Amino acid sequence: MPEIHPRSGSRTTTRLLSLLLVLAFALTSLAATALPVEAKAIKTARASYPRAIEPLAGYQPQTTCSPKAKPGVANFAARLLAAYPSTRSLGIVRACSVGGRSEHKEGRAFDWGVSANSASGRAKAAKFLHWLMKKDQYGNRYAMARRLGIQYVIWNHKIWGAYSASAGWRKYTGANPHTDHVHISFTWAGARAKTSFWTGKVGNVSSAPTPTLPTGPNPVPGDPATPHPGTVAPPRPQPAAAATLPAGPELVDETLSVPAASNGALTTGSLAAGGSYLIEASGTYRWGSTASRTADAECSRAPGDSTWRRDRSVHTWQPSEDHLDLYVDGTDMQAAPDVDTGGTCDTRTHTYRWTYQPQRTGRVTFALWDPTTLADNSGALTIRVIALVPRDEMSWQLPATAAAGVTSPGALEAGGTYLLTVTGTVEAGGGVTSDAECSTSLADPVWRRDRSVDVTDPSADNLDVLVDGDDRTFRPVTDPDGDGCDADGHTYQLTITAGSTRAVNLRVDDPAWGDDTGALTVTAVRVRPAVDTETVAVDTAAPAGATTRNYLAGQQLRITATGSYTYAAGVTADAECSATTADPVWRSTRSTLLADGHYLGDLTVNGSTPDWRTLSGTSSCDPATHSYQLLYTPQQTGPLTLGLADLDLADNLGTLTVTIGPAG
């Protein structure tokens, strides 16, 4: 072994020790930097605790309103914020005027502001919850939650309830997902600092007011779990999906009734997995024996709370559940429905619409979730299910008494252009008759637009036909007076382009529809660009008639007109020119046939007298074949009207042949 010089060895040892000290200091500094101050424990109120500990707390819902922070909640909130100084308080109290039932209104719930959308926020919440739920030195589970008198905690779509601790963390389905804060709800003993966390003596965390049915909307936040024992019966389970779905014929358009006192109703038709269906639910029912317990497919009223609300709990065992909703194949429709009146609840007609895409094929059950009992229920909802399959032509009746309107029996295809035609009249009560756009009354027999039948709003434009709840301007098919009313045929048209594949709903806008009678006829026809020709025979002795086809606004058409006819005794004409016995030369202008600035005898298109040209284009008249053409671009989508500019059609004789097709 080589000899080591004492001095040399000492220097080496000293250097090694110095390096180790530097490294140790660096590691210590790094550790101090990596461990935030939030890692320290929450400061407890006592240095140690006895073995005795509170039982798991029962559920104590809000029964009064005293929006003042209770001492135990305020003190613990301060300790929590001190342990995690980069977090914040989102409050303890909530005003009595705010809707809903919540322990915040009694000052015994704390919202700890921490974000589930950041790693540091999730880490802070995890450390706190671990501290709250871990065993103590005596083996007591959920030790600090029990000593504090906490009844439930909500965080990041999950809920833990002391009264159902064995179920662990469960899915939370309330309106607020609690991703920006942890909600901590205390029992009264915990809120008043009367538990062992503060005093070292076991507090009474199980005594609570006698459970009563909630009278407000869903508690915020609440917990769907077993409360402490009380006099209220356990809740009926929510509607569940069947293990298998029975087969049936393809569902196209079906209406069924769902009685409130039943476990649901099964469709006759079969829905296809992956298909799209419109579910339209209307009507109200009673979920109890009194009128104060009334609900529709989405909203409800309760004793002491006559306001229609969504997300209402009606059973104290499940304070955070959304009861009384309509379920389809065991699923509550989560998406917000379309509501004619806007907002969240339809208090006018109680009609809601959803688009539904089933995950499996078969007949499905519609059911209502009343968690109390079915024995005192009455009434039923009417459910219509429409397969959203595009159709080129549809026709349906629109009764004036259909307050929520009538929806088309199929779908308009996204991007498609459709011509809606509404025909007929209805009686709107009080001696008023209306069609799609205009109305008349016994006191005012003139057909007019913009008539109000609302005594509270004389400026309203009522009795029009609304399209998907909007007042759209229908144009009259015939309007000799130019007042926008078709007082003879009562036929109006509107062009719409579908932004998505959907059904369309029409209704008569009458604020008091109870005394209405009659129905309008609605047709929806898809209009496509002209790709071939249509031939029409124009009877020169008849008023202007419409083409069979509809033509798109903006598409240039080529129209040809062939033939001649007798305009009057001694006068022969075609689409553009005429000849007389006294003047046998064919002329495009003839002073003897001029009236109101128009040369009579010309073939008209949509009421105008265009300048027809011969096919050869070399002359203005074609006395040999009487064939003319016109390049024409419709300004409105719909049929073309073809007729003659003539003051007296009775003495005409003969027909013209008109062919219409694309210009290209």
Sequence and secondary structure as in RCSB ss.txt:
>XXXX:A:sequence
MPEIHPRSGSRTTTRLLSLLLVLAFALTSLAATALPVEAKAIKTARASYPRAIEPLAGYQPQTTCSPKAKPGVAN
FAARLLAAYPSTRSLGIVRACSVGGRSEHKEGRAFDWGVSANSASGRAKAAKFLHWLMKKDQYGNRYAMARRLGI
QYVIWNHKIWGAYSASAGWRKYTGANPHTDHVHISFTWAGARAKTSFWTGKVGNVSSAPTPTLPTGPNPVPGDPA
TPHPGTVAPPRPQPAAAATLPAGPELVDETLSVPAASNGALTTGSLAAGGSYLIEASGTYRWGSTASRTADAECS
RAPGDSTWRRDRSVHTWQPSEDHLDLYVDGTDMQAAPDVDTGGTCDTRTHTYRWTYQPQRTGRVTFALWDPTTLA
DNSGALTIRVIALVPRDEMSWQLPATAAAGVTSPGALEAGGTYLLTVTGTVEAGGGVTSDAECSTSLADPVWRRD
RSVDVTDPSADNLDVLVDGDDRTFRPVTDPDGDGCDADGHTYQLTITAGSTRAVNLRVDDPAWGDDTGALTVTAV
RVRPAVDTETVAVDTAAPAGATTRNYLAGQQLRITATGSYTYAAGVTADAECSATTADPVWRSTRSTLLADGHYL
GDLTVNGSTPDWRTLSGTSSCDPATHSYQLLYTPQQTGPLTLGLADLDLADNLGTLTVTIGPAG
>XXXX:A:secstr
     HHHHHHHHHHHHHHHHHHHHHHHHHHHHHS GGGS    SSS   S            S   S  HHHHH
HHHHHHHHSTT EE  S   TTSSS  GGGGT EEEEE  TTSHHHHHHHHHHHHHHHS  TT  TTHHHHHHTE
EEEEETTEEEEGGGGGG SEE  SSS  SSEEEEEE HHHHTT SHHHHSS    S         SS  SS   S
  SS SS          SS    SB SEEEEEEETTSS EE SSBB TT  EEEEEE  EESSSSTTSEE SS E
EETTEEEEESS    TT TT   S EEETTEE  S  EETTSSS  TTT EEEEEE  SS B  EEEE  SS ST
T EEEEEEEEEE  B SEEEEEEETT TT EE SSBB TT EEEEEEE  EEEETTEEE SS EEESS  S BSS
B   TT TT  BS EEETTEE   EES  TTSSS  TTT EEEEEEE SSSB  EEEE  S  TT B EEEEEEE
EE    S EEEEEETTS  EE SS B TT  EEEEEE  EEEETTEEE SS EEESS  S BS  GGGEETTEET
T EEETTB    EESSSSSS  TTT EEEEEE  SSSB  EEEE  S  TT B EEEEEEEE  
